[in-house]
Amino acid sequence: MTVDTKEIVSTIAYLIGVRKDVIEHSYPTCAESVMRLCDNKEATIIRYLCKLRTALMRNFKRTDNAMHYDLKNLTSLEWYDHENIKQLEKWGFQIIHVNYRSDRYMQDFTRLINENIDKCSSLFHDWVNWDYIRSLFFVPKYNKPDVLQKEWVKYMDKIDCYPFQMYIYWKPENVGGILFSDRKFLKVIYGQHGDTFTDHTKYRDAAEDTKNSIYDFIESAEKTAIAVDCENSNPFKLYSVLKGLNRDELAKIEKISLYDDSNTTTGWDWLSQFTHIPVEHIEVERVIGHKSLVDVSMTARVCRDFYEAGITSFIIVSSDSDFWGLISSLPKANYLVMYEYEKCGTAIKEALSRNGIYYCSIDDFCTSSVDELKKAALFAELEKHLPTLWGMNPMELTKRVYENTRVTATKKEMEIFCNKYVKTLQLKINAEGNFTVAIQK
């Protein structure tokens, strides 16, 4: 069972100026990420400017009359956040002007948002099309006659179609809460650009019941270790599990043992750099070329950990039925099994159920936050090709890098990686005065 994530929509809600108490109520699971946004200067600049623009949209005529007839300004009108204005001016933005009217303020706020929105691109993952996000804030040709006036008319006429009634630049649709979940948001925004977002693993996460079952297993054990059959598991999916679980609970795990074969993906080599759990990488040599001994080595070492290291509980990460030999050979240990849907048959699941062993799929965990591990593997593979770049097609090189690292990605994701990192490779001079090709990370 999975639930939809709300990481993207909580970020959008913060940027467009939704009240903090509303954000906290609507996205309780995103409290930490919202706190990070509050500490992010670029995000807060856009938030304050969007709040000002929306307040002006809602009170355009009242503001204009107050300035024209009562000689007031924004700092003396209660529908504007005066503290936000002070902070923006401390940061070097000239907000308050004399002899201004509403239309000039609207142009100023829009210009400032247009000029600063790209500084927030790093708040979103590479797999999200930044152009689609940017288009919600950036108003093209805003200084042309009637452009902003038409936006004001459209906003006031269909205010209930705008998220939390905050202004964004879009074609308002009566589709319910666009910021209800990442799934809903991506579907609507991509649809408005004639595109479709198809990778559901980016916006679905394991249900709390699944996570609590894992926590209970760890909590009830004297010592817990994770044993991974690297031949029948995906390093990036396992990392999504580690990223999706509570760090305090994971700290109770003694170690992660990777049982690997020389023919598996290099992604496993990077896992230790992205988790605080100690990782041992055991590469099992083949005696006969076509025969892997990973399962035998895994069984032997788990038994040794049980009898010599006092580890009583094991989280087995594998989709191969061979791990049942391990479980049956060490019945006194406790087990929790993590598998992948497409690799695991029903027979082994039925055997686990009959023996009261809890199992769950690593496919259920959200993959949106595994970019750092994927990039490390992709960059390392790309660097291998730098000496032989001459005459290579950028997209063909990108496909080869993804294939060699076994990173699954859509065509669009590969295009983004190609445009952002492959096509921007630069010739530089290193410390020894020699030419090198550098990745612009």
N, C-alpha and C positions, 0 to 999 in steps of 0.2 A: 504494500500500500504506500502511495506517495502523496505528497502535498505540494501545492504550487509555492514557489519562492516569492519573496517580495523585496529583494535587494535592489533591483533596478528602480522599481516604482517608489520605494522610500527615498531613494536619491533624487529622483525627479520631483517628488513632493517637497523635499527640502529646497531644491534649487528654485522652484517656482514660487516659493514663499508661503506654503501651507503652514498654519499655526503649529507650533511645536507640540502643544498638548494634543492636537488632532493627529499629528504624526505618531506620537507615542501610543495613542489609543488604537490607531489603524494598523500600525506595524510593530507590535510589541517584541517580536523576535529579532528586530533590526536595531535594537537599542544601541549596541556597540558601534555599528557602522554609522548611525546618526550622530553619535558623539564625535566620531572622527570627522564627520562633515562639519560639525560646529567649530572644530579646531582648524579647518581648512580655509585659509584666507580667500582663495579664488572662488571656492564654492559659496562662501558667505557673501562675497561681493555680488555675485549673480543673484543670490537669494534676496539681498536688500534692494537691489535695483528692480527685480521682478515684483517685489512687494510694493514699491513705489509706483511702478507702472500700472499694476492692477488697481491700486487705490485711486490713481488718477483716472483710470478707465471707469471705475464705478462712480466717481464723483467729479466727472469732467466739468459739467456746467456749474456745479456748486463751487468748485475750485476757481473757475474762471470768473464767476461773479464776485467771489470774495476778494480776489486780487484786483479786479477792475474797479469795483465800487467801494470796497472797504479797505483798500490798500494793504491787504494781508499777503502773507507768503506761506509756503508750505510748513514752516516751523511754527506757525500760529494757528494751524488748522488741525483739529483733533483727529482726523481720519488718516493722518500720516504718522509714521513711527519716527519721532524726533531723534531717538537714540540711534536708529539706523542711519539717519542723515548725518549726525555728528560723526559716527564711525567712518562712514564713507569719505567724509571730508578729511578726517585724520589720515586716511589712506591715500589722500591726494586727488580725490575726485571732487570737482567743483559741482555741487548740487544746487545750491541756492543762488539765484540771480535776481537782480533788481529789474523792474519793468518787464517781467516775463508774464506770459499768459499760458493757459493750459496747453495750447497746441505746441508751443516752443518747449515746454517741459516734456511733453510726450515725445518729441523728436530727440531731445537730449537723452532721456532714459533709454530709448530704443537704440540710439547710437552707441551708448556706453555698453549696453548688453551685447550688441553686435560685435563690438571691439574686444570684449573680454570673454565671451562664451567658449572660445576654443581652448582657453586655459583650463577648462574643466573636462577636457576629453579624457584625461588620465583617470577620471573617476569611474570610467566604464571599461569593461573588458574589451579586448580586441575583437572578439567574436560578435559584438554588437556593432551594427553599422552606425558609426558616429554621425554621418551625414543626416541620418533620420532623426537622431536625438537633437542635433544642432538645429535642425529646421524648426523645432518647437519654440526656439528662442530667437533665432535670427530672422528679422523682418527685412526682406529684400526691397530695395527702392523705397525705403521708408520716407525719404525726403521729397519724393514726387508728390504732386498735388493729389489730394484725396485718398492716398494709400492708407494712412493711419486713421483717417475719418471713417473709411469703409470698415476697417478693423474694429473700430469702436462701435459702429452700428451693428456689425455682425455679433460682437461679444455681448452687447446689451440685449440683443434680440434672442440670442440662444445661450444665455449665461448658464443655464442648468446643464448644458452639454459640455461645459468646461470643467476639468477636474477640480473638485472642491471650490468651484466658481473662481478659480485663479486663471488669469489670462495666459494663453499660449497661442502661438501662431500655427493654426491648423484648420482643416475643414471640419467644423464641428459636426459630430455624428451622435445620434441618440442611441448609443450602444451600451449604456450603463456606465459604471465606474471604470474609466480607462486605467486608473491607477489601483484597481482592486488587486491585481496580481501581475507578476512578470509575464505569465502566459497571456493574459488578456491584453496587456500593454503591447507586447511584441506582435501579437496578431493584428491589432488595430493599426499600429504605426507602420508596420511593414506593408499592410494592406493599402494604406493611403499612398504608398509609393509604388503600387503595382507589384509588390514583392511578397514573398511568403517566408516566414521563419519556421523551419521544420525540425530543428534539433531539440526535442522535448527534454533531453537530459540536462539542458542548461537551465531550465526553469522548474524542474520537479526535484523534490528532495524526499528522503525517507521519512515516514511518519514518526511522530514522537513515540508511539508504541514500540516501533522497531529499535529506536535509539535507546529507550529505557530498558528494553530487554538486554541489550548489549551492556549497558551500565550495570544492570543487576548481576549479569554474569561476572563482570570484572570485580564488582564489589564483594560478591560472595566467595571469591577465590582467595587462597593464601598467596599464591603467586600466579600471574598470567603472562603468557607469551603469545606472540602471533607467529605462526609458521606458514610460509607462503610457497606454494608450488608455482614458481615463476613461469614454467612451461604452459601452465593452464590458467594463468591470471594476467590481468592487465595492470601495469604499474600506475597508470594515470587514474584508473577506476579505483584502485586501492587508495591512492592519495586522496581522491574525492571523499572516501570514507573517513580518513584521518582528519581531513579539513572539516567534515560535517559533524564530527563528534566533539563533545566537551573536552577542552584541553586538560582540565583538572582530572577528569576520569581517565583520560589516556595516560596521564602521568603515572598511574598505578601499574601500567604494563611494563614488565621487566625488559623486554627486548622484542625486536622483529627479526626473525631469521628468514632470509631469502635463500631458497634452494633453487639454484639456477643451473642452466646449461649454456654452453658457449654459443649456442645458436639462437638464444632468446634476445629480446630487444635490449638496447643499451639504456633504456629508460630506467631500469632497475639501478643502474650505477649512480643515479642522481638522487634517489629517494632519501638517503641518509642526510643529505644537505637541506631537506625541507621538512624534517620532523625532529622533535626533541626526544623521541624514543630511540634508545640505542639500536643500531641496525648492524647485523652481521650478514655479510654477503658470501654465501658458500657456493662456489662454482664447482660443479661435479663433472669431472672428466669422463669421457666415454672410452670404454675398453674396446667396444665394437662400434664402428662408425654410425650404424643406423639404430643403435639401441641406447636410449637414455637411462641413466641410473638415478635420476633425481628422486623418484618416489622411494627407492630403497634407502638412499642417504637421508631423506627426510624422516622416514620411519625410525632409523637407527638413532639419529640425533635427538628426536623428540623423546624417545625412550631414555636416552642418556640424561636429558634435561629433567625428566621426571624423577629418576632415581638418584642422580648426583646433585642437581641444582635445586631440587625441591619445588620445581614448577609443577603445580597440580592441575592447572587449567590451560587449555590451548584454543586459540582462535585459529582454525584451519581455513586458509584462503586457497581454494582450488575448486575447479569444476570437473575434475577427473574422478571417476569412481574408484580409482586406485587408492585414494586416501582412506577408503573403508578398511583396507588392510591394516593401516596404521591404527585406526580406532579399535578394531577388533583385537589387535595385538597388545593394546594397552588399555584394557577396560576400566581400570581404576581411576584413570584421569577423567577430567571433565572437558567437554568439547562444545564449541560453537562453530558452525560452518558458514562461510561466506562464499557464494558462487556467482556465476554469470548465467543469465537466463538461457542464452543460445547455446551454451556449452554443457549444460547439466541436464541429464535425463530424469524422468519421473521415478525410475526404480530406486536411485540413490536417495531421493527425497523421501520416498516411502519408507526406506530403511531407517533414515534418520528419525522420522516421525515415530516409528514403532519403538525405537530405543530412547525416546524422550529427549532427543538432541535438537536444540533450537538451531534454525538455519534462516538466513536472509540473503538477499541478492545485493551485491555491490552496485548493480545497475540502478538501484533505487536511489542512490545518493547523488546529489546535484554535482555536476561536473563544471559548473560555471567558474569555480575558484581554483582550478588546476592549471591555470595559464602559466604560472611561474615555473612549475615543473616541466610542462610541455615546452616552454621557451628555452629552458636550459638544455633539454635534449635536442631540440631543433637547431639552436645556435651552435651547439657542439658538432652536430652533423654538418651544418652549413660550413663551418670553419674547415672541415676536412676537404671541402670542394674548392676552397678559395685559391689554392695554387693552380687549379686547372679550369678557371672560370672562362678563359678565352674561348669564344665561339659558342658558348652555351646559351640556350634560350632561358630567360629568367623563370618562366612558368614551368618549363620542363625540369629545371633544377629544383624548384620548389616541390614539385611532385615527387622527385627522387628523395629529397630530404624527408618528406612525410612518410614515404614508403619505407625507407631504411630505419626510421625511428618507430614505425608502426603507430604513429599518432593518427587517430581517426579524425577526420574533419570534412566539412562540406566543401564544395567547390568554392563557395563564397569566402569561407574562412581562409582557404589556401590563397585566394586572390588577394585578400587583405594582408596576409603575411608576405606575399610576394611584393606587393606595392610598398609596404611599410619597411621591410627589412632587406629583401633581395635586390630590388631595383634601386635602393638607396645606398648600396655598398660604396664605400669611399676609399680612394687611394690616399694613404697617409705616410708620413715619415716617422719611423720608430726611433727609440732612444739611440740606436746605433747608426742612425742616418740612412737607413735602408727603407725602400718602399715596402709597405704592407697594405693589405686590403682589410678594412675595418667594417664591422657591423654597427650600424647606428641604433643602439639599443635604447 
